Amino acid sequence: MNRWLREIRALDPERDAQRIVFIDASLEFPWDTQRALELAFYRTYAVPAIAELLASTGEFTERAQKRYDDTQILISAFCEFGFDQDLGKRAIRRMNAIHGRFAIANEDFLYVLSTMVFEPIRWNARFGWRPLLEAEKLATFNFWREVGARMAIRDIPERYEDFERFNVEFERERFAPTDAGHRVAAATRDMFLDWFPGLPKSLGRRLIYALLDDALLDALGFPRPSTRLRRLAEGAVRARSRAVRLLPARRRPRLRTLERHRAYPAGYAIETLGPPEGAVPLRGTAP
């Protein structure tokens, strides 16, 4: 048992949720956490109201890398430094300022929040180099529940099981194909592929599809992969996990807030992240 797992076992998932999330996101599962949150992006595109909003601003279709980096930096700020420290507080304040300019239904906020909880947990169940403890799952829930409260999201379930049920039922009822969802998902897909210029685009697209479930693929207008390709892609990720299992525990955290970001080679300021002031708001009624 490595030192971080020993520490987690000694912590309380409610009182110490910030510390547990930091350990998991920066020390135990930094790569997996990032992949899971990228998958969470895709899931939000399958919700028509969310997809229409994202498409209307042009942030994901015209400036996909900037939008990705903005979101990654803001989320990393409070995952790495906590929501009680200065950087985390500023990140949540910036998110609230961005979201406050658009008409977003509370249920859509709730759903996006739920993906932050359950996609990392589900990714771990599929591909984790070790299974999450129940304490880690509960800490993730408690952490994001507090983030949601600081974002003034209403009616956040008080129990893990109830929030998971909300997530599953919301997807079953709301996932639907739209042109906006397809355009935003395709722009995000192409952004990922730009990171690997040596990889043939046709193969890269198919590998991405192979890691998405059929309900999500259908809602995004992407083709379903063959069973063989799905097994190949999933097998490659699991092979990586087996290799990671053999490595010693990470000694230093991976802090994405301190890394160089493609959209900000000269650095960034939390208060300037997000769409420009002239971004087009979604037509509709305020929640």
C-alpha positions as CSV (number, residue, x, y, z in Angstrom):
1,M,0.0,0.0,0.0
2,N,1.5,3.3,-1.0
3,R,1.8,6.4,1.2
4,W,-1.1,8.2,-0.4
5,L,-3.5,5.3,0.0
6,R,-2.5,5.0,3.6
7,E,-3.2,8.7,4.1
8,I,-6.6,8.5,2.4
9,R,-7.6,5.6,4.6
10,A,-7.0,7.8,7.7
11,L,-9.1,10.7,6.4
12,D,-12.8,11.4,6.7
13,P,-14.6,11.7,3.3
14,E,-16.7,14.6,4.4
15,R,-14.3,16.6,6.6
16,D,-11.2,15.9,4.5
17,A,-12.9,15.9,1.0
18,Q,-10.6,18.6,-0.3
19,R,-7.4,16.7,0.7
20,I,-8.7,13.4,-0.8
21,V,-9.7,15.0,-4.1
22,F,-6.2,16.7,-4.2
23,I,-4.5,13.4,-3.7
24,D,-6.5,11.6,-6.3
25,A,-6.4,14.3,-9.0
26,S,-2.7,15.3,-8.5
27,L,-0.9,12.3,-7.1
28,E,-2.8,9.0,-7.6
29,F,-4.8,9.5,-10.8
30,P,-3.7,12.7,-12.6
31,W,-3.9,11.2,-16.1
32,D,-7.1,9.3,-15.4
33,T,-8.8,12.3,-13.9
34,Q,-8.0,14.4,-16.9
35,R,-9.4,11.8,-19.3
36,A,-12.5,11.4,-17.3
37,L,-13.2,15.1,-17.3
38,E,-12.7,15.2,-21.0
39,L,-15.3,12.4,-21.3
40,A,-17.6,14.5,-19.0
41,F,-17.3,17.3,-21.6
42,Y,-18.6,15.0,-24.3
43,R,-21.6,14.0,-22.2
44,T,-22.7,17.6,-21.7
45,Y,-22.8,18.0,-25.5
46,A,-25.5,15.4,-25.8
47,V,-27.9,17.6,-23.8
48,P,-29.6,19.9,-26.4
49,A,-29.9,23.0,-24.2
50,I,-26.3,22.8,-23.1
51,A,-25.1,22.1,-26.7
52,E,-27.0,25.0,-28.1
53,L,-25.4,27.4,-25.5
54,L,-21.9,26.1,-26.2
55,A,-22.4,26.4,-29.9
56,S,-23.9,29.9,-29.6
57,T,-20.8,31.4,-28.0
58,G,-18.5,29.9,-30.6
59,E,-16.1,29.0,-27.8
60,F,-15.9,25.3,-28.6
61,T,-16.5,25.5,-32.4
62,E,-14.2,28.5,-33.1
63,R,-11.8,28.5,-30.1
64,A,-11.8,24.9,-28.9
65,Q,-8.3,24.9,-27.4
66,K,-8.9,28.1,-25.5
67,R,-12.3,26.8,-24.2
68,Y,-10.7,23.6,-23.1
69,D,-7.8,25.3,-21.4
70,D,-10.1,27.8,-19.6
71,T,-12.2,24.9,-18.2
72,Q,-9.2,22.8,-17.3
73,I,-7.5,25.7,-15.4
74,L,-10.6,26.8,-13.5
75,I,-11.4,23.2,-12.4
76,S,-7.8,22.5,-11.6
77,A,-7.6,25.6,-9.4
78,F,-10.0,24.4,-6.8
79,C,-9.1,20.7,-7.2
80,E,-5.5,21.5,-6.5
81,F,-5.7,24.4,-4.0
82,G,-9.2,23.8,-2.5
83,F,-12.2,26.0,-2.6
84,D,-11.2,27.8,0.7
85,Q,-7.9,29.1,-0.6
86,D,-7.4,32.2,-2.7
87,L,-6.9,30.6,-6.1
88,G,-9.8,28.2,-5.7
89,K,-12.1,31.0,-4.5
90,R,-11.1,33.2,-7.5
91,A,-11.7,30.3,-9.9
92,I,-15.2,29.7,-8.5
93,R,-15.9,33.4,-8.6
94,R,-14.8,33.6,-12.2
95,M,-17.0,30.6,-13.2
96,N,-20.0,32.3,-11.5
97,A,-19.3,35.5,-13.4
98,I,-19.1,33.6,-16.7
99,H,-22.2,31.5,-16.1
100,G,-24.2,34.6,-14.9
101,R,-24.2,36.0,-18.4
102,F,-26.2,33.2,-19.8
103,A,-29.7,31.8,-19.2
104,I,-28.9,28.3,-17.9
105,A,-31.6,26.1,-16.2
106,N,-30.7,24.8,-12.7
107,E,-31.3,21.2,-13.9
108,D,-28.6,21.7,-16.5
109,F,-26.2,23.0,-13.9
110,L,-27.0,20.0,-11.7
111,Y,-26.3,17.6,-14.6
112,V,-23.0,19.1,-15.4
113,L,-22.1,19.0,-11.7
114,S,-23.1,15.3,-11.6
115,T,-20.7,14.5,-14.5
116,M,-17.8,16.0,-12.4
117,V,-18.7,13.5,-9.7
118,F,-19.5,10.3,-11.6
119,E,-17.4,10.3,-14.7
120,P,-14.1,10.0,-12.8
121,I,-15.6,7.3,-10.7
122,R,-16.9,5.4,-13.7
123,W,-13.6,5.8,-15.6
124,N,-11.8,4.4,-12.6
125,A,-14.1,1.4,-12.6
126,R,-13.3,0.7,-16.2
127,F,-9.6,1.7,-16.4
128,G,-8.2,2.6,-13.0
129,W,-4.8,1.2,-12.0
130,R,-6.4,0.5,-8.6
131,P,-10.1,0.6,-7.6
132,L,-11.3,3.7,-5.7
133,L,-12.1,3.3,-2.0
134,E,-15.6,4.1,-1.0
135,A,-14.1,7.0,1.0
136,E,-12.7,8.4,-2.3
137,K,-16.1,8.2,-4.0
138,L,-17.8,9.9,-1.1
139,A,-15.1,12.5,-0.9
140,T,-15.6,13.3,-4.6
141,F,-19.3,13.6,-4.1
142,N,-18.9,15.9,-1.0
143,F,-16.3,18.0,-2.7
144,W,-18.4,18.7,-5.8
145,R,-21.5,19.2,-3.7
146,E,-19.7,22.0,-1.9
147,V,-18.5,23.5,-5.2
148,G,-22.1,23.4,-6.5
149,A,-23.3,25.2,-3.3
150,R,-20.7,27.9,-3.9
151,M,-22.0,28.2,-7.5
152,A,-25.5,28.7,-6.1
153,I,-26.8,25.5,-7.7
154,R,-30.1,24.5,-6.1
155,D,-31.5,21.2,-5.1
156,I,-28.2,19.2,-5.0
157,P,-29.1,15.8,-3.6
158,E,-27.8,15.2,-0.1
159,R,-27.0,11.5,-0.8
160,Y,-24.5,10.0,-3.2
161,E,-27.0,7.4,-4.5
162,D,-29.7,10.1,-5.1
163,F,-27.3,12.2,-7.2
164,E,-26.2,9.2,-9.2
165,R,-29.8,8.3,-9.9
166,F,-30.4,11.9,-11.0
167,N,-27.5,11.6,-13.4
168,V,-28.6,8.4,-15.0
169,E,-32.3,9.5,-15.3
170,F,-31.3,12.9,-16.7
171,E,-29.2,11.2,-19.5
172,R,-32.0,8.7,-20.3
173,E,-34.5,11.5,-20.6
174,R,-32.5,14.3,-22.1
175,F,-29.8,12.9,-24.4
176,A,-30.9,13.7,-28.0
177,P,-29.1,14.4,-31.3
178,T,-28.7,18.0,-32.4
179,D,-26.7,19.8,-35.0
180,A,-25.2,22.0,-32.2
181,G,-24.1,18.9,-30.2
182,H,-22.5,17.3,-33.2
183,R,-20.6,20.5,-34.1
184,V,-19.3,21.1,-30.6
185,A,-18.3,17.4,-30.2
186,A,-16.6,17.3,-33.6
187,A,-14.7,20.5,-32.8
188,T,-13.5,19.0,-29.5
189,R,-12.6,15.7,-31.2
190,D,-10.5,17.5,-33.8
191,M,-8.8,19.5,-31.1
192,F,-7.7,16.3,-29.4
193,L,-6.4,14.9,-32.6
194,D,-4.4,18.1,-33.3
195,W,-2.3,17.1,-30.2
196,F,-1.1,14.1,-32.1
197,P,0.0,15.3,-35.6
198,G,1.6,11.9,-36.4
199,L,-1.6,10.0,-35.8
200,P,-3.8,9.5,-38.9
201,K,-7.0,11.5,-38.4
202,S,-9.3,8.7,-39.5
203,L,-7.7,6.3,-37.0
204,G,-7.7,8.9,-34.2
205,R,-11.4,9.6,-34.7
206,R,-12.3,5.9,-34.5
207,L,-10.2,5.4,-31.3
208,I,-12.1,8.3,-29.6
209,Y,-15.4,6.8,-30.6
210,A,-14.3,3.4,-29.2
211,L,-14.1,4.9,-25.7
212,L,-17.6,6.4,-25.8
213,D,-20.7,4.4,-25.1
214,D,-23.4,3.8,-27.7
215,A,-26.0,6.1,-26.2
216,L,-23.5,9.0,-26.2
217,L,-22.3,8.2,-29.7
218,D,-25.9,8.2,-31.0
219,A,-26.7,11.5,-29.4
220,L,-23.6,13.2,-30.8
221,G,-24.1,11.8,-34.3
222,F,-20.9,9.7,-34.2
223,P,-20.7,6.2,-35.7
224,R,-20.6,3.2,-33.4
225,P,-17.2,1.4,-33.6
226,S,-16.7,-2.3,-34.2
227,T,-16.5,-4.6,-31.2
228,R,-12.9,-5.4,-32.2
229,L,-11.9,-1.7,-32.3
230,R,-13.6,-1.0,-29.0
231,R,-11.7,-4.0,-27.4
232,L,-8.4,-2.7,-28.9
233,A,-8.9,0.8,-27.5
234,E,-10.0,-0.3,-24.1
235,G,-7.2,-2.9,-23.9
236,A,-4.6,-0.2,-24.7
237,V,-5.9,2.0,-21.8
238,R,-6.0,-1.0,-19.4
239,A,-2.4,-1.9,-20.5
240,R,-1.3,1.5,-19.4
241,S,-3.0,1.0,-16.1
242,R,-1.2,-2.3,-15.5
243,A,2.1,-0.5,-16.2
244,V,1.3,2.3,-13.8
245,R,0.4,-0.2,-11.1
246,L,4.1,-1.3,-11.2
247,L,5.5,2.2,-10.7
248,P,6.3,3.7,-7.3
249,A,4.0,6.3,-5.8
250,R,4.3,9.7,-7.3
251,R,6.3,11.9,-5.0
252,R,5.4,15.3,-6.4
253,P,1.9,16.4,-7.4
254,R,1.1,17.2,-11.0
255,L,-0.3,20.7,-10.8
256,R,-2.0,21.7,-14.0
257,T,-2.5,25.3,-12.9
258,L,1.3,25.6,-13.0
259,E,1.7,24.0,-16.4
260,R,2.1,25.7,-19.8
261,H,-1.2,25.7,-21.7
262,R,-1.5,25.7,-25.5
263,A,-3.9,28.7,-25.5
264,Y,-1.7,30.6,-23.0
265,P,1.9,30.1,-23.9
266,A,2.8,33.3,-22.0
267,G,0.7,32.5,-18.9
268,Y,-2.8,33.4,-17.9
269,A,-4.9,35.3,-15.3
270,I,-7.9,33.6,-13.7
271,E,-10.0,36.7,-14.0
272,T,-9.6,36.8,-17.9
273,L,-10.5,33.2,-18.6
274,G,-13.8,32.4,-20.4
275,P,-15.7,33.7,-23.4
276,P,-15.3,37.4,-24.3
277,E,-17.9,39.9,-23.1
278,G,-19.6,40.0,-26.5
279,A,-20.4,36.2,-26.5
280,V,-23.9,35.5,-27.7
281,P,-26.2,34.3,-24.8
282,L,-28.6,31.4,-25.2
283,R,-32.2,32.6,-26.0
284,G,-34.6,31.5,-23.3
285,T,-35.9,32.3,-19.9
286,A,-33.6,32.5,-16.8
287,P,-33.9,29.7,-14.3
